[in-house]
Amino acid sequence: MEKRSKNIKNYFKDYITEFFIFVRKELRSCIFAGLFFVLLFFSKYITSFGLARYDFLFISAIIIQGLLILLKIETVDELKVICVFHAIGLGLELFKTHPAIHSWSYPEKGFFKIGTVPLYSGFMYASVASYIIQSWRQFNLKLVRYPPYWVSIPMCFLIYGNFFTKHIVSDIRVWLICLLIIIFARTTIRFQVSKRRRAMPLLLSFFLIAFFIWLAENISTFLGAWQYPSQVNGWSLVHLNKISSWFLLFVISFITVADLMLFKYKGGKVETN
Protein backbone atom coordinates (compact mmCIF):
# COMPACT_ATOMS: atom_id res chain seq x y z
CA MET A 1 0.00 0.00 0.00
CA GLU A 2 2.84 2.34 0.95
CA LYS A 3 4.67 1.54 -2.28
CA ARG A 4 1.53 2.25 -4.32
CA SER A 5 1.04 5.56 -2.54
CA LYS A 6 4.65 6.50 -3.27
CA ASN A 7 4.24 5.61 -6.96
CA ILE A 8 1.11 7.77 -7.21
CA LYS A 9 2.95 10.63 -5.51
CA ASN A 10 5.89 10.33 -7.92
CA TYR A 11 3.46 10.11 -10.85
CA PHE A 12 1.81 13.41 -9.96
CA LYS A 13 5.16 14.99 -9.15
CA ASP A 14 6.45 14.09 -12.61
CA TYR A 15 3.36 15.53 -14.28
CA ILE A 16 3.49 18.75 -12.27
CA THR A 17 7.19 19.13 -13.09
CA GLU A 18 6.49 18.49 -16.76
CA PHE A 19 3.65 21.03 -16.70
CA PHE A 20 5.92 23.77 -15.38
CA ILE A 21 8.59 22.89 -17.95
CA PHE A 22 5.88 23.09 -20.63
CA VAL A 23 4.81 26.54 -19.42
CA ARG A 24 8.42 27.74 -19.38
CA LYS A 25 9.01 26.53 -22.94
CA GLU A 26 5.74 28.09 -24.13
CA LEU A 27 6.74 31.42 -22.60
CA ARG A 28 10.11 31.17 -24.30
CA SER A 29 8.38 30.41 -27.61
CA CYS A 30 6.12 33.45 -27.13
CA ILE A 31 9.03 35.80 -26.40
CA PHE A 32 8.37 38.14 -29.34
CA ALA A 33 4.58 38.17 -28.87
CA GLY A 34 4.96 38.61 -25.10
CA LEU A 35 7.28 41.58 -25.48
CA PHE A 36 4.89 43.07 -28.02
CA PHE A 37 2.05 42.92 -25.47
CA VAL A 38 4.31 44.71 -22.99
CA LEU A 39 4.83 47.43 -25.61
CA LEU A 40 1.08 47.74 -26.19
CA PHE A 41 0.41 48.15 -22.47
CA PHE A 42 3.39 50.46 -21.92
CA SER A 43 2.51 52.76 -24.83
CA LYS A 44 -1.17 52.98 -23.83
CA TYR A 45 -0.89 53.53 -20.09
CA ILE A 46 2.61 54.91 -19.49
CA THR A 47 4.36 56.67 -22.39
CA SER A 48 5.45 56.40 -26.01
CA PHE A 49 8.27 58.91 -25.42
CA GLY A 50 6.70 61.70 -27.44
CA LEU A 51 6.26 59.56 -30.55
CA ALA A 52 2.97 58.71 -32.20
CA ARG A 53 1.98 55.44 -30.55
CA TYR A 54 1.98 53.37 -33.74
CA ASP A 55 5.43 54.72 -34.65
CA PHE A 56 6.71 53.85 -31.18
CA LEU A 57 5.41 50.29 -31.60
CA PHE A 58 7.04 49.95 -35.03
CA ILE A 59 10.46 51.22 -33.91
CA SER A 60 10.34 49.15 -30.71
CA ALA A 61 9.40 45.99 -32.62
CA ILE A 62 12.41 46.47 -34.93
CA ILE A 63 14.69 46.90 -31.90
CA ILE A 64 13.29 43.74 -30.27
CA GLN A 65 13.75 41.79 -33.49
CA GLY A 66 17.33 43.01 -33.73
CA LEU A 67 18.04 41.99 -30.12
CA LEU A 68 16.65 38.51 -30.73
CA ILE A 69 19.13 38.11 -33.59
CA LEU A 70 22.06 39.57 -31.64
CA LEU A 71 21.32 37.32 -28.66
CA LYS A 72 21.01 34.36 -31.05
CA ILE A 73 17.49 33.59 -29.88
CA GLU A 74 16.56 33.70 -33.57
CA THR A 75 18.74 33.11 -36.61
CA VAL A 76 19.08 35.15 -39.79
CA ASP A 77 17.33 32.36 -41.76
CA GLU A 78 14.44 32.48 -39.30
CA LEU A 79 14.31 36.25 -39.66
CA LYS A 80 13.84 35.80 -43.42
CA VAL A 81 10.80 33.60 -42.77
CA ILE A 82 9.43 36.13 -40.28
CA CYS A 83 9.84 38.90 -42.88
CA VAL A 84 7.77 36.84 -45.33
CA PHE A 85 4.94 36.74 -42.80
CA HIS A 86 5.33 40.46 -42.22
CA ALA A 87 4.72 40.99 -45.96
CA ILE A 88 1.81 38.50 -46.03
CA GLY A 89 0.22 40.29 -43.10
CA LEU A 90 0.65 43.75 -44.59
CA GLY A 91 -0.95 42.61 -47.85
CA LEU A 92 -3.99 41.36 -45.97
CA GLU A 93 -4.11 44.49 -43.80
CA LEU A 94 -4.06 46.85 -46.81
CA PHE A 95 -7.07 45.08 -48.28
CA LYS A 96 -9.05 44.61 -45.08
CA THR A 97 -8.65 48.20 -43.86
CA HIS A 98 -9.53 49.78 -47.21
CA PRO A 99 -12.58 52.08 -46.78
CA ALA A 100 -14.57 49.93 -49.22
CA ILE A 101 -14.01 46.84 -47.04
CA HIS A 102 -13.46 48.27 -43.54
CA SER A 103 -13.16 44.94 -41.73
CA TRP A 104 -11.19 46.77 -39.03
CA SER A 105 -9.28 50.02 -38.66
CA TYR A 106 -6.35 51.75 -36.98
CA PRO A 107 -7.80 54.92 -35.44
CA GLU A 108 -4.54 56.55 -34.32
CA LYS A 109 -2.10 58.61 -36.38
CA GLY A 110 1.43 57.66 -37.35
CA PHE A 111 4.23 58.41 -39.79
CA PHE A 112 5.27 54.83 -40.55
CA LYS A 113 2.16 53.84 -42.49
CA ILE A 114 1.27 52.52 -45.92
CA GLY A 115 -2.17 53.84 -46.78
CA THR A 116 -4.47 52.89 -43.91
CA VAL A 117 -2.01 50.45 -42.33
CA PRO A 118 0.65 51.23 -39.71
CA LEU A 119 3.79 49.21 -40.42
CA TYR A 120 3.90 47.81 -36.91
CA SER A 121 0.84 45.67 -37.75
CA GLY A 122 2.98 43.33 -39.84
CA PHE A 123 4.86 42.36 -36.69
CA MET A 124 1.67 40.91 -35.23
CA TYR A 125 1.62 38.35 -38.03
CA ALA A 126 5.37 37.91 -37.74
CA SER A 127 4.95 37.11 -34.04
CA VAL A 128 2.88 34.05 -34.98
CA ALA A 129 5.68 32.84 -37.26
CA SER A 130 8.20 33.53 -34.50
CA TYR A 131 6.12 31.43 -32.10
CA ILE A 132 6.03 28.47 -34.50
CA ILE A 133 9.77 28.65 -35.16
CA GLN A 134 10.63 28.92 -31.47
CA SER A 135 8.22 26.09 -30.59
CA TRP A 136 9.85 23.88 -33.21
CA ARG A 137 13.16 24.31 -31.43
CA GLN A 138 11.92 24.31 -27.82
CA PHE A 139 9.75 21.20 -28.16
CA ASN A 140 11.79 19.38 -30.82
CA LEU A 141 8.67 19.08 -32.98
CA LYS A 142 8.22 16.34 -35.53
CA LEU A 143 5.27 15.81 -37.85
CA VAL A 144 3.99 12.35 -38.72
CA ARG A 145 1.96 11.60 -41.89
CA TYR A 146 2.25 15.20 -43.01
CA PRO A 147 0.83 15.92 -46.50
CA PRO A 148 3.26 16.52 -49.41
CA TYR A 149 4.05 19.90 -51.01
CA TRP A 150 1.54 19.46 -53.85
CA VAL A 151 -1.25 19.29 -51.26
CA SER A 152 -0.11 21.76 -48.58
CA ILE A 153 1.04 24.66 -50.76
CA PRO A 154 -2.18 24.95 -52.85
CA MET A 155 -4.13 24.93 -49.57
CA CYS A 156 -2.18 27.99 -48.43
CA PHE A 157 -3.10 29.86 -51.61
CA LEU A 158 -6.76 28.83 -51.35
CA ILE A 159 -7.00 29.97 -47.73
CA TYR A 160 -5.17 33.24 -48.28
CA GLY A 161 -7.18 33.95 -51.42
CA ASN A 162 -10.48 33.41 -49.61
CA PHE A 163 -9.71 36.29 -47.23
CA PHE A 164 -9.90 38.53 -50.30
CA THR A 165 -12.46 36.85 -52.56
CA LYS A 166 -15.08 36.38 -49.83
CA HIS A 167 -15.91 40.08 -50.19
CA ILE A 168 -16.63 39.55 -53.90
CA VAL A 169 -18.04 36.02 -54.06
CA SER A 170 -19.05 33.52 -51.38
CA ASP A 171 -17.00 32.89 -48.24
CA ILE A 172 -15.83 29.29 -48.52
CA ARG A 173 -14.13 29.04 -45.13
CA VAL A 174 -16.43 26.20 -44.02
CA TRP A 175 -15.44 24.16 -47.07
CA LEU A 176 -11.78 25.01 -46.52
CA ILE A 177 -11.96 23.83 -42.91
CA CYS A 178 -13.67 20.61 -44.03
CA LEU A 179 -10.93 20.09 -46.60
CA LEU A 180 -8.26 20.69 -43.94
CA ILE A 181 -9.91 18.10 -41.69
CA ILE A 182 -9.68 15.56 -44.51
CA ILE A 183 -6.06 16.46 -45.37
CA PHE A 184 -4.75 16.51 -41.80
CA ALA A 185 -7.00 13.84 -40.26
CA ARG A 186 -4.09 11.39 -39.89
CA THR A 187 -1.37 13.94 -39.13
CA THR A 188 0.05 14.03 -35.62
CA ILE A 189 2.61 16.31 -34.07
CA ARG A 190 5.21 14.83 -31.74
CA PHE A 191 6.81 17.03 -29.13
CA GLN A 192 9.11 16.67 -26.17
CA VAL A 193 8.57 18.61 -22.96
CA SER A 194 11.11 16.87 -20.72
CA LYS A 195 11.92 13.14 -20.81
CA ARG A 196 8.91 11.71 -22.63
CA ARG A 197 7.92 12.37 -26.22
CA ARG A 198 4.22 13.04 -26.55
CA ALA A 199 1.88 13.37 -29.50
CA MET A 200 -1.39 15.04 -30.38
CA PRO A 201 -3.51 15.47 -33.52
CA LEU A 202 -2.22 18.41 -35.53
CA LEU A 203 -5.77 19.67 -36.11
CA LEU A 204 -6.31 19.91 -32.35
CA SER A 205 -3.17 22.02 -32.00
CA PHE A 206 -4.46 24.31 -34.79
CA PHE A 207 -7.73 24.88 -32.94
CA LEU A 208 -6.14 25.40 -29.52
CA ILE A 209 -3.65 27.93 -30.84
CA ALA A 210 -6.39 29.73 -32.82
CA PHE A 211 -8.40 30.02 -29.59
CA PHE A 212 -5.46 31.49 -27.70
CA ILE A 213 -4.75 33.93 -30.54
CA TRP A 214 -8.40 35.00 -30.28
CA LEU A 215 -7.89 35.64 -26.56
CA ALA A 216 -4.77 37.64 -27.40
CA GLU A 217 -6.78 39.56 -30.00
CA ASN A 218 -9.26 40.60 -27.33
CA ILE A 219 -6.42 41.93 -25.18
CA SER A 220 -4.89 43.70 -28.19
CA THR A 221 -8.11 45.46 -29.18
CA PHE A 222 -8.68 46.43 -25.55
CA LEU A 223 -5.23 48.04 -25.59
CA GLY A 224 -6.07 49.84 -28.84
CA ALA A 225 -3.84 47.90 -31.24
CA TRP A 226 -6.68 48.05 -33.79
CA GLN A 227 -10.45 48.39 -33.78
CA TYR A 228 -13.37 46.47 -35.24
CA PRO A 229 -16.51 48.35 -36.36
CA SER A 230 -18.38 46.92 -33.35
CA GLN A 231 -15.79 48.51 -31.03
CA VAL A 232 -15.96 52.09 -32.33
CA ASN A 233 -18.22 53.28 -29.51
CA GLY A 234 -16.45 51.25 -26.84
CA TRP A 235 -14.57 48.02 -26.46
CA SER A 236 -16.50 44.77 -26.71
CA LEU A 237 -15.56 41.11 -26.98
CA VAL A 238 -14.33 40.09 -30.43
CA HIS A 239 -16.89 37.84 -32.12
CA LEU A 240 -16.30 34.12 -31.75
CA ASN A 241 -16.36 33.61 -35.52
CA LYS A 242 -12.90 35.22 -35.61
CA ILE A 243 -11.55 31.97 -34.16
CA SER A 244 -12.17 30.33 -37.54
CA SER A 245 -10.27 33.16 -39.24
CA TRP A 246 -7.32 32.71 -36.92
CA PHE A 247 -7.53 28.96 -37.41
CA LEU A 248 -7.09 29.44 -41.15
CA LEU A 249 -4.40 32.09 -40.80
CA PHE A 250 -2.46 29.90 -38.42
CA VAL A 251 -2.69 27.01 -40.88
CA ILE A 252 -1.03 29.22 -43.52
CA SER A 253 1.73 30.11 -41.06
CA PHE A 254 2.26 26.54 -39.92
CA ILE A 255 2.29 25.02 -43.40
CA THR A 256 4.82 27.59 -44.57
CA VAL A 257 7.18 26.88 -41.66
CA ALA A 258 6.64 23.10 -41.86
CA ASP A 259 7.35 23.00 -45.59
CA LEU A 260 10.51 25.04 -45.08
CA MET A 261 11.56 22.60 -42.35
CA LEU A 262 10.85 19.72 -44.72
CA PHE A 263 13.12 21.36 -47.29
CA LYS A 264 15.84 22.39 -44.81
CA TYR A 265 16.12 19.08 -42.99
CA LYS A 266 15.31 16.92 -46.03
CA GLY A 267 12.31 15.48 -44.21
CA GLY A 268 14.18 14.86 -40.94
CA LYS A 269 11.57 16.78 -38.94
CA VAL A 270 8.64 15.68 -41.07
CA GLU A 271 7.34 12.27 -42.08
CA THR A 272 5.07 12.31 -45.11
CA ASN A 273 4.15 8.65 -45.21
Secondary structure, 3 states (H helix, E strand, C coil): CHHHHHHHHHHHHHHHHHHHHHHHHHHHHCHHHHHHHHHHHHHHHCCCCCCCHHHHHHHHHHHHHHHHHHCCCCCHHHHHHHHHHHHHHHHHHHHHCCCCCCCCECCCCCCCEECCEECCHHHHHHHHHHHHHHHHHHCCCEEECCCCHHHHHHHHHHHHHHHHHCCCCCCCHHHHHHHHHHHHCCCEEEEECCCCEEEEEHHHHHHHHHHHHHHHHHHHHHCCCCECHHHCCCCCCCCCCHHHHHHHHHHHHHHHHHHHHHHHCCCCCECCC
